[in-house]
Amino acid sequence: MTLRRTTLIASILAAALAGCASEGELVVSDGVGITAVRSACPAVGIPDYTGDITVFAQPGSRAASNVDMTASMTNLRSNCSDSGENVYTEATFDVLVRRTDVRGARTVSVPYFTTVLQGGSAVQAKRIGSVTVQFADGQERAQAQGKAGAFINRAAATLPADIRERITRKRKPGDPDAALDPLADPQVRAALDRATFELLVGFQLTEDQLAYNATR
């Protein structure tokens, strides 16, 4: 599965610096430092090209006249409980389905995946589920809600004390590193990556369906 790098970087920074006024903000008072309040809760999102699915009536043709149904994933919302040893995040989303042939009642099952990603690339867990949508005779559009959840170990999602100190330490004007961004330090960035998790949800696509989404 291909994810655009810009999307992953944005998700990583959002999780790593949740609560910051802005990345690398300089606070000038009795010293200079970076304000960073980090949550153990993962960022939640839909990877590129996996939020839509198109099913064709006959294989081999991508003509508009051959479309059987389309579905889209939207209204992704999440709740996180980070008070225990394991952080639990639950996501809900809506699946909107449109069919071309509206004759007769029909039941459609749309598969989706839930993936826990660490450091922007390492898959820690993956589950497959499905959302079932019911069409009445003559009904063109229908929708249903899906749900996904994951546990993440708090210790794994917590920055080491020395790394946190490097990020939040106030620096006095004139200090050699006063103007340096600690997030540019390779050790700090590596620690942030290791402690950064994402909960990604999207449709479970075939290779052909993924290629269609990426090229249309």
C-alpha positions in Angstrom: 0.0 0.0 0.0 1.5 3.4 -1.1 1.0 6.4 1.2 2.2 9.8 0.1 5.1 10.9 2.3 3.6 14.4 2.9 0.5 12.9 4.4 2.4 10.6 6.7 4.7 13.4 7.9 1.7 15.6 8.6 0.1 12.8 10.7 3.4 12.1 12.6 3.8 15.8 13.5 0.2 16.1 14.5 0.5 13.2 16.9 4.0 14.1 18.2 3.2 17.7 18.9 -0.5 17.6 19.8 -1.3 20.6 21.9 1.5 22.8 20.7 0.7 26.3 19.5 2.9 25.5 16.5 5.9 23.4 15.7 9.1 24.9 16.9 7.4 27.9 18.6 10.0 30.0 20.4 8.8 31.3 23.8 10.7 34.4 25.0 10.3 35.2 28.6 13.1 34.5 31.1 14.6 32.1 28.6 14.1 30.7 25.2 12.6 27.2 24.6 10.1 25.1 22.7 6.7 24.4 24.1 5.7 20.9 23.3 2.8 18.9 25.0 2.7 15.4 23.6 -0.2 13.0 23.8 0.1 9.2 23.8 -3.0 9.0 21.6 -2.3 8.1 18.0 -3.2 10.3 15.1 -6.2 8.9 13.2 -6.7 9.1 9.4 -7.6 7.6 6.1 -4.5 6.8 3.9 -4.4 8.2 0.4 -6.4 6.3 -2.3 -8.2 4.1 0.3 -11.2 6.3 1.1 -13.1 5.3 -2.0 -14.0 2.0 -3.8 -15.4 1.4 -7.3 -16.9 -2.0 -8.2 -17.4 -2.8 -11.9 -20.2 -5.1 -13.1 -18.0 -6.9 -15.6 -14.2 -7.4 -15.1 -11.8 -5.9 -17.6 -13.7 -2.7 -18.3 -13.4 0.6 -16.5 -16.0 2.4 -18.5 -18.5 4.6 -16.6 -21.3 2.5 -18.0 -19.8 -0.6 -16.4 -19.8 0.8 -12.8 -21.9 -1.4 -10.5 -21.5 0.6 -7.3 -19.2 3.2 -5.6 -18.6 3.8 -1.9 -16.8 6.5 0.0 -15.6 6.7 3.6 -16.3 10.0 5.4 -16.9 11.7 8.8 -14.0 9.9 10.5 -14.1 10.6 14.2 -12.1 9.3 17.1 -12.1 9.0 20.9 -9.0 8.2 22.9 -8.6 6.9 26.5 -5.0 7.4 27.6 -5.4 7.0 31.4 -4.3 3.4 31.7 -1.2 1.3 30.9 -2.6 0.7 27.4 -4.0 3.6 25.4 -7.2 2.7 23.6 -8.4 4.7 20.5 -11.8 4.1 18.9 -12.7 5.5 15.5 -16.1 5.7 13.8 -16.8 6.5 10.2 -19.7 6.6 7.7 -19.7 4.6 4.5 -21.8 6.1 1.7 -22.7 3.7 -1.1 -24.3 4.4 -4.5 -25.5 1.7 -6.8 -26.2 2.0 -10.5 -29.0 -0.6 -10.9 -31.7 0.2 -8.4 -34.0 -2.7 -9.2 -34.8 -4.9 -6.3 -33.6 -5.0 -2.6 -29.9 -5.6 -2.2 -27.4 -6.1 0.6 -23.8 -4.9 0.1 -20.9 -5.7 2.3 -17.9 -3.4 2.0 -14.6 -4.5 3.5 -12.3 -2.2 5.4 -9.0 -2.4 7.2 -7.7 -1.0 10.5 -3.9 -0.6 10.8 -1.7 0.5 13.6 1.4 2.2 12.2 4.6 3.1 14.1 7.1 5.7 13.0 5.2 6.3 9.7 6.1 2.9 8.2 6.2 -0.1 10.6 2.9 -2.0 10.6 2.2 -3.2 14.2 -1.2 -4.6 13.7 -3.9 -5.0 11.0 -7.5 -6.2 11.1 -10.1 -6.6 8.4 -13.8 -5.8 9.0 -16.8 -5.0 6.9 -19.7 -2.6 6.8 -23.1 -3.9 5.6 -25.4 -1.6 3.7 -29.1 -2.3 2.9 -30.8 -1.1 -0.2 -34.6 -1.1 -0.6 -36.1 -1.7 -4.0 -35.6 1.5 -6.1 -33.2 3.0 -3.6 -30.0 4.4 -5.2 -28.1 5.6 -2.2 -27.6 4.1 1.3 -25.2 4.5 4.2 -24.0 2.7 7.3 -21.5 3.4 10.1 -18.3 1.5 10.8 -16.1 1.2 13.8 -12.5 0.4 14.5 -10.3 0.4 17.6 -6.8 -0.3 18.7 -4.7 -0.6 21.9 -1.2 0.9 22.1 1.2 0.4 24.9 1.7 3.6 26.8 5.4 3.0 27.4 6.0 2.6 23.7 4.2 5.8 22.9 6.0 7.8 25.6 9.2 9.8 24.9 12.2 9.1 27.0 12.8 11.7 29.7 16.1 12.9 28.1 14.5 13.4 24.8 11.6 15.3 26.3 14.1 17.5 28.2 15.9 18.3 24.9 12.7 19.4 23.3 11.2 21.5 26.2 14.4 22.9 27.8 14.4 26.6 27.9 17.3 28.3 26.3 18.7 31.6 27.3 19.3 34.3 24.6 22.9 33.9 23.5 23.2 30.2 24.2 24.9 28.4 21.3 21.8 26.3 20.6 19.2 29.0 21.3 18.3 29.3 17.6 18.5 25.6 16.8 15.3 23.5 16.4 15.7 20.4 18.6 13.4 18.5 16.3 16.1 18.6 13.6 18.4 16.6 15.9 18.5 13.0 14.3 18.4 11.4 17.8 15.3 13.5 18.7 13.6 12.7 15.4 14.3 9.0 15.7 12.9 8.9 19.3 9.8 10.8 18.1 9.3 8.3 15.2 9.6 5.3 17.6 7.0 6.8 20.0 4.6 8.0 17.3 1.7 5.8 16.3 -1.1 6.2 13.8 -4.5 4.4 13.6 -5.3 4.2 9.9 -8.6 3.2 8.4 -9.5 2.6 4.8 -11.3 0.3 2.4 -9.6 -3.1 1.8 -8.9 -2.8 -1.9 -7.7 -5.2 -4.5 -4.5 -4.2 -6.4 -6.7 -3.2 -9.4 -9.0 -1.1 -7.2 -6.0 0.7 -5.6 -4.4 1.3 -9.0 -7.7 2.7 -10.3 -8.0 5.1 -7.4 -4.4 6.3 -7.8 -4.7 7.0 -11.6 -8.2 8.3 -12.0 
